[in-house]
Amino acid sequence: MFKQRPQKVVLFLCLVLFCLSSAAASAEEAVRMGFQKSSTLMILIKNRGSLEKALAPLGVEVQWHQFVSGMPMMEAARAGQLDVTADVADTITPFALSSNAPLTFFLQERPSPEAQALLALNDSPVKTVADLKGKNICLTKGAGGHYLVMAELEKAGLDYNKDVKIAYMAATDCRAAFMTGAVAAWSAYDPFLSATMAQGVARVISDGRRAGADYHRFYLTASDYAAKRPDVLKVIFDELKETGDWVKANPEEAAELIAPVLGFDLETVKMLNDHRSYDIDLVDQAAVDGQQKLVDAFALIEVLPERFNVSDKIKIWEGR
């Protein structure tokens, strides 16, 4: 009887090791996806479970991770905690490039300039950008609307660092400060822009189209993941492309699906969907040129420590 115990111990240890190795293998076969509240397409895909179904033949599961905004999501990706990020504003990605983050530009959503705008309250004396001299402007650093403020201040002959006071806050905090009159203007982006405009309490001083702020959105992937699992990325690309095309072709049905998920009313969601292109494609030279324009602008006002050539740093997924 005592002689059998070592055999049982060995069998038990083997079983434990097998379970641990199986769990590790399972973890290796999960793609870690990041998204935020403005990631409309990714939220639709998540709620429909379509990506899980599409990746099942590859033996890959999906782990979803939600973030309050694009900057912390990008930081998580840079730290190796995500394999793929949902769309972030084109004003965020220069910070990833500046820090030599091990990230690859995966996909782009083609420009949606009206998905960002500089707002003032209806009863505010501020009528033009020039009226903001000496006043507070709230924006989310690196988010949609950051470059819009820079471009519009320059056109109005105002210095970003000297003539106005910039308050960097999360979008929800900016909205609270704006609604109470603590700041004179807010550079908002969707879905917060549409939610505020739907209330009828604010007016647009300028938007991305007037300012020449294209507002691309980029999907990023860890560079090592891009090399290891191009097959998974191809499936994600197809899902995003198909979902974006469906939303634009079926705006009423799409709004009805998205509204309860985002927690906004139907009219707000219709407005934000009108603002967005949802046109998903590979990253092209025009998008790279847009990044260079942003790098140059951010370096000029010392938001970035120095100017650099985007083409020397950027890595782009080529679809294979």
MARLUMLO-612176 format. One record per residue (C-alpha): residue number from 1; x, y, z; residue in three letters; chain. Coordinates in nm, 4 decimals, padded with zeros to 6 digits. Each point is the difference from the previous one (the first is absolute). Layout:
# MARLUMLO-612176
{resi NUM | x X | y Y | z Z | resn Ala | chain A} $
...
END
This chain:
# MARLUMLO-612176
{resi 1 | x 00.0000 | y 00.0000 | z 00.0000 | resn Met | chain A} $
{resi 2 | x 00.2751 | y 00.2459 | z 00.0962 | resn Phe | chain A} $
{resi 3 | x 00.1894 | y -00.0846 | z -00.3181 | resn Lys | chain A} $
{resi 4 | x -00.2893 | y 00.1249 | z -00.2150 | resn Gln | chain A} $
{resi 5 | x -00.0005 | y 00.3503 | z 00.1465 | resn Arg | chain A} $
{resi 6 | x 00.3014 | y 00.1323 | z -00.1955 | resn Pro | chain A} $
{resi 7 | x -00.1729 | y -00.1090 | z -00.3201 | resn Gln | chain A} $
{resi 8 | x -00.3161 | y 00.1854 | z 00.0996 | resn Lys | chain A} $
{resi 9 | x 00.2023 | y 00.3100 | z 00.0843 | resn Val | chain A} $
{resi 10 | x 00.1735 | y -00.0144 | z -00.3376 | resn Val | chain A} $
{resi 11 | x -00.3326 | y -00.0429 | z -00.1789 | resn Leu | chain A} $
{resi 12 | x -00.1475 | y 00.2900 | z 00.1969 | resn Phe | chain A} $
{resi 13 | x 00.2947 | y 00.2268 | z -00.0842 | resn Leu | chain A} $
{resi 14 | x -00.0224 | y -00.0939 | z -00.3650 | resn Cys | chain A} $
{resi 15 | x -00.3692 | y 00.0863 | z 00.0008 | resn Leu | chain A} $
{resi 16 | x 00.0697 | y 00.3388 | z 00.1614 | resn Val | chain A} $
{resi 17 | x 00.2730 | y 00.0769 | z -00.2519 | resn Leu | chain A} $
{resi 18 | x -00.2279 | y -00.1013 | z -00.2847 | resn Phe | chain A} $
{resi 19 | x -00.2755 | y 00.2321 | z 00.1257 | resn Cys | chain A} $
{resi 20 | x 00.2431 | y 00.2874 | z 00.0413 | resn Leu | chain A} $
{resi 21 | x 00.1464 | y -00.0469 | z -00.3452 | resn Ser | chain A} $
{resi 22 | x -00.3501 | y -00.0248 | z -00.1496 | resn Ser | chain A} $
{resi 23 | x -00.1020 | y 00.3205 | z 00.1745 | resn Ala | chain A} $
{resi 24 | x 00.3137 | y 00.1732 | z -00.1270 | resn Ala | chain A} $
{resi 25 | x -00.0679 | y -00.1220 | z -00.3523 | resn Ala | chain A} $
{resi 26 | x -00.3577 | y 00.1251 | z 00.0260 | resn Ser | chain A} $
{resi 27 | x 00.1194 | y 00.3412 | z 00.1184 | resn Ala | chain A} $
{resi 28 | x 00.2407 | y 00.0180 | z -00.2941 | resn Glu | chain A} $
{resi 29 | x -00.2941 | y -00.0551 | z -00.2344 | resn Glu | chain A} $
{resi 30 | x -00.1994 | y 00.2995 | z 00.1224 | resn Ala | chain A} $
{resi 31 | x 00.0270 | y 00.3328 | z -00.1806 | resn Val | chain A} $
{resi 32 | x -00.0171 | y 00.2901 | z 00.2483 | resn Arg | chain A} $
{resi 33 | x -00.2134 | y 00.2788 | z -00.1464 | resn Met | chain A} $
{resi 34 | x -00.0207 | y 00.3529 | z 00.1394 | resn Gly | chain A} $
{resi 35 | x -00.2869 | y 00.2404 | z -00.0666 | resn Phe | chain A} $
{resi 36 | x -00.1497 | y 00.3267 | z 00.1283 | resn Gln | chain A} $
{resi 37 | x -00.3432 | y 00.1642 | z -00.0072 | resn Lys | chain A} $
{resi 38 | x 00.0635 | y 00.1589 | z -00.3397 | resn Ser | chain A} $
{resi 39 | x 00.0935 | y -00.3394 | z -00.1520 | resn Ser | chain A} $
{resi 40 | x -00.3419 | y -00.0430 | z -00.1603 | resn Thr | chain A} $
{resi 41 | x 00.0899 | y -00.2747 | z -00.2454 | resn Leu | chain A} $
{resi 42 | x 00.1911 | y -00.2043 | z 00.2533 | resn Met | chain A} $
{resi 43 | x -00.2848 | y 00.0340 | z 00.2515 | resn Ile | chain A} $
{resi 44 | x -00.2462 | y -00.1282 | z -00.2612 | resn Leu | chain A} $
{resi 45 | x 00.2281 | y -00.2926 | z -00.0818 | resn Ile | chain A} $
{resi 46 | x 00.0413 | y -00.0790 | z 00.3701 | resn Lys | chain A} $
{resi 47 | x -00.3714 | y 00.0062 | z 00.0727 | resn Asn | chain A} $
{resi 48 | x -00.0883 | y -00.2122 | z -00.3021 | resn Arg | chain A} $
{resi 49 | x 00.2710 | y -00.2550 | z 00.0788 | resn Gly | chain A} $
{resi 50 | x 00.0965 | y -00.0056 | z -00.3658 | resn Ser | chain A} $
{resi 51 | x 00.3766 | y 00.0132 | z 00.0578 | resn Leu | chain A} $
{resi 52 | x -00.0116 | y -00.3001 | z 00.2328 | resn Glu | chain A} $
{resi 53 | x -00.1840 | y -00.1960 | z -00.2687 | resn Lys | chain A} $
{resi 54 | x 00.2383 | y 00.1091 | z -00.2747 | resn Ala | chain A} $
{resi 55 | x 00.3108 | y -00.0918 | z 00.2035 | resn Leu | chain A} $
{resi 56 | x -00.1328 | y -00.3352 | z 00.1251 | resn Ala | chain A} $
{resi 57 | x 00.1364 | y -00.1944 | z -00.3014 | resn Pro | chain A} $
{resi 58 | x 00.3461 | y 00.1338 | z 00.0884 | resn Leu | chain A} $
{resi 59 | x -00.0377 | y -00.1151 | z 00.3602 | resn Gly | chain A} $
{resi 60 | x 00.0283 | y 00.3568 | z 00.1268 | resn Val | chain A} $
{resi 61 | x -00.2151 | y 00.1485 | z 00.2756 | resn Glu | chain A} $
{resi 62 | x -00.0589 | y 00.3717 | z 00.0640 | resn Val | chain A} $
{resi 63 | x 00.0694 | y 00.1886 | z 00.3222 | resn Gln | chain A} $
{resi 64 | x -00.1598 | y 00.3457 | z 00.0141 | resn Trp | chain A} $
{resi 65 | x 00.1463 | y 00.2873 | z 00.2037 | resn His | chain A} $
{resi 66 | x -00.1782 | y 00.3380 | z 00.0245 | resn Gln | chain A} $
{resi 67 | x 00.1796 | y 00.3324 | z 00.0576 | resn Phe | chain A} $
{resi 68 | x -00.1281 | y 00.3488 | z 00.0837 | resn Val | chain A} $
{resi 69 | x 00.1813 | y 00.1545 | z -00.2983 | resn Ser | chain A} $
{resi 70 | x 00.2586 | y -00.0628 | z -00.2677 | resn Gly | chain A} $
{resi 71 | x 00.3130 | y 00.1102 | z 00.1870 | resn Met | chain A} $
{resi 72 | x -00.0197 | y -00.2572 | z 00.2840 | resn Pro | chain A} $
{resi 73 | x -00.0902 | y -00.2669 | z -00.2556 | resn Met | chain A} $
{resi 74 | x 00.3104 | y 00.0848 | z -00.2015 | resn Met | chain A} $
{resi 75 | x 00.2101 | y -00.0071 | z 00.3182 | resn Glu | chain A} $
{resi 76 | x -00.1324 | y -00.3475 | z 00.0795 | resn Ala | chain A} $
{resi 77 | x 00.0899 | y -00.1141 | z -00.3508 | resn Ala | chain A} $
{resi 78 | x 00.3459 | y 00.1516 | z 00.0319 | resn Arg | chain A} $
{resi 79 | x 00.0467 | y -00.1888 | z 00.3282 | resn Ala | chain A} $
{resi 80 | x -00.0809 | y -00.3302 | z -00.1721 | resn Gly | chain A} $
{resi 81 | x -00.3437 | y -00.0416 | z 00.1606 | resn Gln | chain A} $
{resi 82 | x -00.1938 | y 00.0031 | z -00.3292 | resn Leu | chain A} $
{resi 83 | x 00.0430 | y -00.1659 | z -00.3372 | resn Asp | chain A} $
{resi 84 | x -00.2343 | y 00.2295 | z -00.1947 | resn Val | chain A} $
{resi 85 | x -00.1551 | y 00.3363 | z 00.0801 | resn Thr | chain A} $
{resi 86 | x -00.3230 | y 00.1337 | z -00.1374 | resn Ala | chain A} $
{resi 87 | x 00.0104 | y 00.3340 | z -00.1742 | resn Asp | chain A} $
{resi 88 | x 00.1802 | y 00.2921 | z 00.1611 | resn Val | chain A} $
{resi 89 | x 00.0156 | y 00.3584 | z -00.1229 | resn Ala | chain A} $
{resi 90 | x 00.2817 | y 00.0950 | z -00.2345 | resn Asp | chain A} $
{resi 91 | x 00.1156 | y 00.2498 | z 00.2641 | resn Thr | chain A} $
{resi 92 | x 00.0876 | y -00.2845 | z 00.2389 | resn Ile | chain A} $
{resi 93 | x 00.2247 | y -00.2036 | z -00.2255 | resn Thr | chain A} $
{resi 94 | x 00.2819 | y 00.2604 | z -00.0248 | resn Pro | chain A} $
{resi 95 | x 00.0667 | y -00.0643 | z 00.3693 | resn Phe | chain A} $
{resi 96 | x 00.0404 | y -00.3727 | z -00.0713 | resn Ala | chain A} $
{resi 97 | x 00.2391 | y 00.0772 | z -00.2840 | resn Leu | chain A} $
{resi 98 | x 00.1972 | y 00.2467 | z 00.2126 | resn Ser | chain A} $
{resi 99 | x 00.0557 | y -00.2609 | z 00.2719 | resn Ser | chain A} $
{resi 100 | x 00.1023 | y -00.2725 | z -00.2494 | resn Asn | chain A} $
{resi 101 | x -00.2846 | y -00.2161 | z 00.1278 | resn Ala | chain A} $
{resi 102 | x 00.0136 | y -00.3576 | z -00.1352 | resn Pro | chain A} $
{resi 103 | x -00.3238 | y 00.0540 | z -00.1893 | resn Leu | chain A} $
{resi 104 | x -00.1002 | y -00.0353 | z -00.3641 | resn Thr | chain A} $
{resi 105 | x -00.2626 | y 00.2114 | z -00.1749 | resn Phe | chain A} $
{resi 106 | x -00.2587 | y -00.2644 | z -00.0849 | resn Phe | chain A} $
{resi 107 | x -00.2911 | y 00.1765 | z -00.1728 | resn Leu | chain A} $
{resi 108 | x -00.1492 | y 00.3434 | z -00.0481 | resn Gln | chain A} $
{resi 109 | x -00.3493 | y 00.1419 | z 00.0019 | resn Glu | chain A} $
{resi 110 | x 00.0066 | y 00.2583 | z -00.2746 | resn Arg | chain A} $
{resi 111 | x -00.0530 | y 00.3638 | z 00.1026 | resn Pro | chain A} $
{resi 112 | x -00.3040 | y 00.1066 | z 00.2039 | resn Ser | chain A} $
{resi 113 | x 00.0712 | y 00.3730 | z 00.0469 | resn Pro | chain A} $
{resi 114 | x -00.3471 | y 00.0836 | z 00.1338 | resn Glu | chain A} $
{resi 115 | x 00.0364 | y -00.2473 | z 00.2872 | resn Ala | chain A} $
{resi 116 | x 00.1881 | y 00.2694 | z 00.1939 | resn Gln | chain A} $
{resi 117 | x -00.0947 | y 00.3605 | z 00.0705 | resn Ala | chain A} $
{resi 118 | x 00.0817 | y 00.2989 | z 00.2151 | resn Leu | chain A} $
{resi 119 | x -00.3094 | y 00.0895 | z 00.2038 | resn Leu | chain A} $
{resi 120 | x -00.1292 | y 00.2973 | z 00.1964 | resn Ala | chain A} $
{resi 121 | x -00.3184 | y 00.0159 | z 00.2074 | resn Leu | chain A} $
{resi 122 | x -00.2961 | y 00.1649 | z -00.1704 | resn Asn | chain A} $
{resi 123 | x 00.0011 | y 00.2935 | z 00.2412 | resn Asp | chain A} $
{resi 124 | x 00.3769 | y 00.0483 | z -00.0086 | resn Ser | chain A} $
{resi 125 | x 00.1442 | y 00.3296 | z -00.1287 | resn Pro | chain A} $
{resi 126 | x 00.2527 | y -00.2062 | z -00.1971 | resn Val | chain A} $
{resi 127 | x -00.1028 | y 00.0126 | z -00.3665 | resn Lys | chain A} $
{resi 128 | x 00.3290 | y -00.0622 | z -00.1790 | resn Thr | chain A} $
{resi 129 | x 00.3355 | y -00.1598 | z 00.0757 | resn Val | chain A} $
{resi 130 | x 00.1508 | y 00.3490 | z 00.0375 | resn Ala | chain A} $
{resi 131 | x -00.2363 | y 00.0578 | z 00.2941 | resn Asp | chain A} $
{resi 132 | x 00.1827 | y -00.2736 | z 00.1932 | resn Leu | chain A} $
{resi 133 | x 00.3049 | y 00.2177 | z 00.0661 | resn Lys | chain A} $
{resi 134 | x 00.0808 | y -00.0161 | z 00.3719 | resn Gly | chain A} $
{resi 135 | x -00.2645 | y -00.2674 | z 00.0606 | resn Lys | chain A} $
{resi 136 | x 00.0018 | y -00.3681 | z 00.0988 | resn Asn | chain A} $
{resi 137 | x -00.0390 | y -00.2754 | z -00.2593 | resn Ile | chain A} $
{resi 138 | x -00.0511 | y -00.3571 | z 00.1139 | resn Cys | chain A} $
{resi 139 | x 00.1229 | y -00.2940 | z -00.2063 | resn Leu | chain A} $
{resi 140 | x 00.1189 | y -00.3546 | z 00.0454 | resn Thr | chain A} $
{resi 141 | x 00.3714 | y -00.0227 | z -00.0714 | resn Lys | chain A} $
{resi 142 | x 00.0638 | y -00.1951 | z -00.3186 | resn Gly | chain A} $
{resi 143 | x -00.3707 | y -00.0610 | z -00.0607 | resn Ala | chain A} $
{resi 144 | x -00.2121 | y 00.1081 | z -00.2930 | resn Gly | chain A} $
{resi 145 | x -00.0197 | y 00.3769 | z 00.0118 | resn Gly | chain A} $
{resi 146 | x 00.3534 | y 00.0683 | z 00.1238 | resn His | chain A} $
{resi 147 | x 00.1406 | y 00.0981 | z -00.3385 | resn Tyr | chain A} $
{resi 148 | x -00.3237 | y 00.1804 | z -00.0861 | resn Leu | chain A} $
{resi 149 | x 00.0666 | y 00.2483 | z 00.2824 | resn Val | chain A} $
{resi 150 | x 00.3599 | y 00.0485 | z -00.1096 | resn Met | chain A} $
{resi 151 | x -00.0956 | y 00.0616 | z -00.3626 | resn Ala | chain A} $
{resi 152 | x -00.2828 | y 00.2397 | z 00.0810 | resn Glu | chain A} $
{resi 153 | x 00.2051 | y 00.2030 | z 00.2483 | resn Leu | chain A} $
{resi 154 | x 00.2744 | y 00.0402 | z -00.2591 | resn Glu | chain A} $
{resi 155 | x -00.2523 | y 00.1184 | z -00.2608 | resn Lys | chain A} $
{resi 156 | x -00.1350 | y 00.2522 | z 00.2523 | resn Ala | chain A} $
{resi 157 | x 00.3502 | y 00.1288 | z 00.0765 | resn Gly | chain A} $
{resi 158 | x -00.0007 | y -00.1363 | z 00.3556 | resn Leu | chain A} $
{resi 159 | x 00.2905 | y -00.1788 | z 00.1691 | resn Asp | chain A} $
{resi 160 | x -00.0897 | y -00.3413 | z 00.1417 | resn Tyr | chain A} $
{resi 161 | x 00.2367 | y 00.0362 | z 00.2973 | resn Asn | chain A} $
{resi 162 | x -00.0456 | y 00.3716 | z 00.0733 | resn Lys | chain A} $
{resi 163 | x -00.3358 | y 00.1360 | z -00.1130 | resn Asp | chain A} $
{resi 164 | x -00.2348 | y -00.2664 | z 00.1394 | resn Val | chain A} $
{resi 165 | x -00.0053 | y -00.2312 | z 00.2997 | resn Lys | chain A} $
{resi 166 | x -00.0199 | y -00.3672 | z -00.0927 | resn Ile | chain A} $
{resi 167 | x -00.1589 | y -00.2339 | z 00.2529 | resn Ala | chain A} $
{resi 168 | x 00.0839 | y -00.3648 | z -00.0711 | resn Tyr | chain A} $
{resi 169 | x -00.2759 | y -00.2273 | z 00.1322 | resn Met | chain A} $
{resi 170 | x -00.1814 | y -00.3218 | z -00.0825 | resn Ala | chain A} $
{resi 171 | x -00.3009 | y 00.0545 | z -00.2253 | resn Ala | chain A} $
{resi 172 | x -00.2521 | y -00.0511 | z 00.2803 | resn Thr | chain A} $
{resi 173 | x 00.1813 | y 00.2525 | z 00.2196 | resn Asp | chain A} $
{resi 174 | x 00.0230 | y 00.2473 | z -00.2888 | resn Cys | chain A} $
{resi 175 | x -00.3721 | y -00.0315 | z -00.0535 | resn Arg | chain A} $
{resi 176 | x -00.0728 | y 00.0677 | z 00.3676 | resn Ala | chain A} $
{resi 177 | x 00.2271 | y 00.3064 | z 00.0026 | resn Ala | chain A} $
{resi 178 | x -00.1535 | y 00.1238 | z -00.3242 | resn Phe | chain A} $
{resi 179 | x -00.3599 | y -00.0388 | z 00.1134 | resn Met | chain A} $
{resi 180 | x 00.0649 | y 00.1945 | z 00.3211 | resn Thr | chain A} $
{resi 181 | x 00.1804 | y 00.2802 | z -00.1839 | resn Gly | chain A} $
{resi 182 | x 00.3347 | y -00.0759 | z 00.1645 | resn Ala | chain A} $
{resi 183 | x 00.1574 | y 00.0071 | z -00.3476 | resn Val | chain A} $
{resi 184 | x -00.0957 | y 00.2233 | z -00.2916 | resn Ala | chain A} $
{resi 185 | x 00.0288 | y -00.2681 | z -00.2680 | resn Ala | chain A} $
{resi 186 | x 00.0355 | y -00.3753 | z -00.0357 | resn Trp | chain A} $
{resi 187 | x 00.1627 | y -00.1838 | z -00.2876 | resn Ser | chain A} $
{resi 188 | x -00.2247 | y -00.3054 | z -00.0024 | resn Ala | chain A} $
{resi 189 | x -00.0019 | y -00.3204 | z -00.1986 | resn Tyr | chain A} $
{resi 190 | x -00.2623 | y -00.2654 | z -00.0573 | resn Asp | chain A} $
{resi 191 | x -00.1938 | y -00.1477 | z 00.1644 | resn Pro | chain A} $
{resi 192 | x 00.0250 | y 00.2849 | z 00.2533 | resn Phe | chain A} $
{resi 193 | x -00.0352 | y 00.2636 | z -00.2729 | resn Leu | chain A} $
{resi 194 | x -00.3279 | y -00.1380 | z -00.1332 | resn Ser | chain A} $
{resi 195 | x -00.1388 | y -00.0637 | z 00.3494 | resn Ala | chain A} $
{resi 196 | x 00.0585 | y 00.3648 | z 00.0924 | resn Thr | chain A} $
{resi 197 | x -00.1319 | y 00.1424 | z -00.3267 | resn Met | chain A} $
{resi 198 | x -00.3149 | y -00.2142 | z 00.0251 | resn Ala | chain A} $
{resi 199 | x -00.0819 | y 00.1762 | z 00.3272 | resn Gln | chain A} $
{resi 200 | x -00.0162 | y 00.3326 | z -00.1819 | resn Gly | chain A} $
{resi 201 | x 00.2159 | y 00.1807 | z 00.2567 | resn Val | chain A} $
{resi 202 | x 00.3076 | y 00.0714 | z -00.2134 | resn Ala | chain A} $
{resi 203 | x 00.1023 | y 00.1282 | z -00.3397 | resn Arg | chain A} $
{resi 204 | x 00.2930 | y -00.0765 | z -00.2267 | resn Val | chain A} $
{resi 205 | x 00.2709 | y 00.2651 | z -00.0288 | resn Ile | chain A} $
{resi 206 | x 00.1992 | y -00.2160 | z -00.2395 | resn Ser | chain A} $
{resi 207 | x 00.0281 | y -00.3635 | z -00.1016 | resn Asp | chain A} $
{resi 208 | x 00.2640 | y -00.2170 | z -00.1595 | resn Gly | chain A} $
{resi 209 | x -00.1110 | y 00.0758 | z -00.3530 | resn Arg | chain A} $
{resi 210 | x 00.0354 | y 00.3771 | z 00.0479 | resn Arg | chain A} $
{resi 211 | x 00.3276 | y -00.0392 | z 00.1885 | resn Ala | chain A} $
{resi 212 | x 00.1586 | y -00.2425 | z -00.2461 | resn Gly | chain A} $
{resi 213 | x 00.0240 | y -00.2668 | z 00.2720 | resn Ala | chain A} $
{resi 214 | x -00.0666 | y -00.3205 | z -00.1909 | resn Asp | chain A} $
{resi 215 | x -00.0537 | y -00.2230 | z 00.3037 | resn Tyr | chain A} $
{resi 216 | x 00.1149 | y -00.3383 | z -00.1173 | resn His | chain A} $
{resi 217 | x -00.0405 | y -00.2793 | z 00.2515 | resn Arg | chain A} $
{resi 218 | x 00.2569 | y -00.2785 | z 00.0243 | resn Phe | chain A} $
{resi 219 | x -00.0096 | y -00.3586 | z 00.1207 | resn Tyr | chain A} $
{resi 220 | x 00.3298 | y -00.1187 | z 00.1463 | resn Leu | chain A} $
{resi 221 | x 00.1497 | y -00.3415 | z 00.0630 | resn Thr | chain A} $
{resi 222 | x 00.3002 | y -00.1201 | z 00.1947 | resn Ala | chain A} $
{resi 223 | x 00.2809 | y -00.0423 | z -00.2515 | resn Ser | chain A} $
{resi 224 | x 00.0876 | y -00.3477 | z 00.1223 | resn Asp | chain A} $
{resi 225 | x -00.3655 | y -00.1013 | z -00.0303 | resn Tyr | chain A} $
{resi 226 | x -00.0149 | y 00.1326 | z -00.3558 | resn Ala | chain A} $
{resi 227 | x 00.2950 | y -00.2220 | z -00.0886 | resn Ala | chain A} $
{resi 228 | x -00.1401 | y -00.3015 | z 00.1840 | resn Lys | chain A} $
{resi 229 | x -00.3704 | y 00.0076 | z -00.0913 | resn Arg | chain A} $
{resi 230 | x -00.0664 | y 00.1754 | z -00.3316 | resn Pro | chain A} $
{resi 231 | x -00.2831 | y -00.2486 | z -00.0509 | resn Asp | chain A} $
{resi 232 | x -00.1812 | y 00.1338 | z 00.3067 | resn Val | chain A} $
{resi 233 | x 00.0535 | y 00.3593 | z -00.1117 | resn Leu | chain A} $
{resi 234 | x -00.1462 | y -00.0813 | z -00.3415 | resn Lys | chain A} $
{resi 235 | x -00.3171 | y -00.1319 | z 00.1662 | resn Val | chain A} $
{resi 236 | x -00.0263 | y 00.3127 | z 00.2178 | resn Ile | chain A} $
{resi 237 | x 00.0483 | y 00.2204 | z -00.3075 | resn Phe | chain A} $
{resi 238 | x -00.2785 | y -00.1814 | z -00.1852 | resn Asp | chain A} $
{resi 239 | x -00.2359 | y 00.0296 | z 00.2986 | resn Glu | chain A} $
{resi 240 | x 00.0652 | y 00.3722 | z 00.0402 | resn Leu | chain A} $
{resi 241 | x -00.0338 | y 00.0706 | z -00.3724 | resn Lys | chain A} $
{resi 242 | x -00.3249 | y -00.1941 | z -00.0252 | resn Glu | chain A} $
{resi 243 | x -00.1437 | y 00.1623 | z 00.3138 | resn Thr | chain A} $
{resi 244 | x 00.0946 | y 00.3525 | z -00.1122 | resn Gly | chain A} $
{resi 245 | x -00.1611 | y -00.0523 | z -00.3396 | resn Asp | chain A} $
{resi 246 | x -00.3125 | y -00.1407 | z 00.1661 | resn Trp | chain A} $
{resi 247 | x -00.0380 | y 00.2976 | z 00.2374 | resn Val | chain A} $
{resi 248 | x 00.0171 | y 00.2520 | z -00.2863 | resn Lys | chain A} $
{resi 249 | x -00.2425 | y -00.2040 | z -00.2120 | resn Ala | chain A} $
{resi 250 | x -00.2463 | y -00.0552 | z 00.2873 | resn Asn | chain A} $
{resi 251 | x 00.0122 | y 00.3179 | z 00.2130 | resn Pro | chain A} $
{resi 252 | x -00.3399 | y -00.0428 | z 00.1686 | resn Glu | chain A} $
{resi 253 | x 00.0524 | y -00.3617 | z 00.1018 | resn Glu | chain A} $
{resi 254 | x 00.3588 | y 00.0702 | z 00.1042 | resn Ala | chain A} $
{resi 255 | x -00.1074 | y 00.2894 | z 00.2228 | resn Ala | chain A} $
{resi 256 | x -00.2625 | y -00.2169 | z 00.1676 | resn Glu | chain A} $
{resi 257 | x 00.2642 | y -00.2612 | z 00.0807 | resn Leu | chain A} $
{resi 258 | x 00.2682 | y 00.2445 | z 00.1132 | resn Ile | chain A} $
{resi 259 | x -00.2146 | y 00.2375 | z 00.2118 | resn Ala | chain A} $
{resi 260 | x -00.0677 | y -00.2326 | z 00.2968 | resn Pro | chain A} $
{resi 261 | x 00.3606 | y -00.1210 | z 00.0021 | resn Val | chain A} $
{resi 262 | x 00.1453 | y 00.3518 | z 00.0142 | resn Leu | chain A} $
{resi 263 | x -00.2727 | y 00.1220 | z 00.2347 | resn Gly | chain A} $
{resi 264 | x -00.1057 | y 00.2846 | z -00.2306 | resn Phe | chain A} $
{resi 265 | x -00.3351 | y 00.0821 | z -00.1555 | resn Asp | chain A} $
{resi 266 | x -00.0729 | y -00.0910 | z -00.3608 | resn Leu | chain A} $
{resi 267 | x 00.0391 | y 00.3526 | z -00.1409 | resn Glu | chain A} $
{resi 268 | x 00.3444 | y 00.0383 | z 00.1595 | resn Thr | chain A} $
{resi 269 | x 00.1196 | y -00.3255 | z -00.1533 | resn Val | chain A} $
{resi 270 | x -00.1383 | y 00.0940 | z -00.3417 | resn Lys | chain A} $
{resi 271 | x 00.1926 | y 00.3275 | z 00.0219 | resn Met | chain A} $
{resi 272 | x 00.3303 | y -00.1612 | z 00.0960 | resn Leu | chain A} $
{resi 273 | x -00.0404 | y -00.2654 | z -00.2700 | resn Asn | chain A} $
{resi 274 | x -00.0518 | y 00.2794 | z -00.2556 | resn Asp | chain A} $
{resi 275 | x 00.3256 | y 00.1585 | z 00.1194 | resn His | chain A} $
{resi 276 | x 00.2080 | y -00.3149 | z -00.0420 | resn Arg | chain A} $
{resi 277 | x 00.1177 | y -00.1512 | z -00.3298 | resn Ser | chain A} $
{resi 278 | x 00.0355 | y -00.3569 | z 00.1369 | resn Tyr | chain A} $
{resi 279 | x 00.2054 | y -00.0612 | z -00.3151 | resn Asp | chain A} $
{resi 280 | x 00.2579 | y -00.2583 | z 00.1119 | resn Ile | chain A} $
{resi 281 | x 00.3086 | y -00.0558 | z -00.2125 | resn Asp | chain A} $
{resi 282 | x 00.3723 | y -00.0648 | z 00.0091 | resn Leu | chain A} $
{resi 283 | x 00.2224 | y 00.2893 | z 00.1040 | resn Val | chain A} $
{resi 284 | x 00.1173 | y 00.1970 | z -00.3040 | resn Asp | chain A} $
{resi 285 | x 00.2501 | y 00.2764 | z -00.0717 | resn Gln | chain A} $
{resi 286 | x -00.2613 | y 00.2733 | z 00.0487 | resn Ala | chain A} $
{resi 287 | x -00.0514 | y -00.1215 | z 00.3566 | resn Ala | chain A} $
{resi 288 | x 00.3765 | y -00.0027 | z 00.0589 | resn Val | chain A} $
{resi 289 | x 00.0235 | y 00.3567 | z -00.1334 | resn Asp | chain A} $
{resi 290 | x -00.2774 | y 00.0982 | z 00.2404 | resn Gly | chain A} $
{resi 291 | x 00.2011 | y -00.1406 | z 00.2874 | resn Gln | chain A} $
{resi 292 | x 00.3004 | y 00.2075 | z -00.1051 | resn Gln | chain A} $
{resi 293 | x -00.2141 | y 00.3150 | z 00.0030 | resn Lys | chain A} $
{resi 294 | x -00.1106 | y -00.0774 | z 00.3557 | resn Leu | chain A} $
{resi 295 | x 00.3526 | y -00.0813 | z 00.1185 | resn Val | chain A} $
{resi 296 | x 00.1257 | y 00.3306 | z -00.1379 | resn Asp | chain A} $
{resi 297 | x -00.2828 | y 00.1923 | z 00.1661 | resn Ala | chain A} $
{resi 298 | x 00.0356 | y -00.1716 | z 00.3378 | resn Phe | chain A} $
{resi 299 | x 00.3772 | y 00.0464 | z 00.0029 | resn Ala | chain A} $
{resi 300 | x -00.0408 | y 00.3700 | z -00.0787 | resn Leu | chain A} $
{resi 301 | x -00.2063 | y 00.0613 | z 00.3146 | resn Ile | chain A} $
{resi 302 | x 00.2138 | y -00.2467 | z 00.2010 | resn Glu | chain A} $
{resi 303 | x -00.2773 | y -00.2523 | z 00.0585 | resn Val | chain A} $
{resi 304 | x 00.2508 | y -00.2458 | z -00.1500 | resn Leu | chain A} $
{resi 305 | x 00.3617 | y 00.0318 | z 00.1161 | resn Pro | chain A} $
{resi 306 | x 00.1398 | y 00.0209 | z -00.3527 | resn Glu | chain A} $
{resi 307 | x -00.0832 | y -00.0228 | z -00.3673 | resn Arg | chain A} $
{resi 308 | x 00.0759 | y -00.3231 | z -00.1860 | resn Phe | chain A} $
{resi 309 | x -00.0609 | y -00.1569 | z -00.3395 | resn Asn | chain A} $
{resi 310 | x -00.3035 | y -00.2270 | z 00.0231 | resn Val | chain A} $
{resi 311 | x 00.1262 | y -00.2157 | z -00.2870 | resn Ser | chain A} $
{resi 312 | x 00.3068 | y -00.0885 | z 00.2086 | resn Asp | chain A} $
{resi 313 | x -00.2093 | y -00.1348 | z 00.2869 | resn Lys | chain A} $
{resi 314 | x -00.3351 | y -00.1220 | z -00.1274 | resn Ile | chain A} $
{resi 315 | x -00.0725 | y -00.3703 | z -00.0550 | resn Lys | chain A} $
{resi 316 | x -00.2994 | y -00.0830 | z -00.2190 | resn Ile | chain A} $
{resi 317 | x -00.1868 | y -00.3286 | z -00.0377 | resn Trp | chain A} $
{resi 318 | x -00.0241 | y -00.0811 | z -00.3680 | resn Glu | chain A} $
{resi 319 | x -00.2924 | y -00.2399 | z 00.0139 | resn Gly | chain A} $
{resi 320 | x 00.1899 | y -00.3239 | z -00.0056 | resn Arg | chain A} $
END
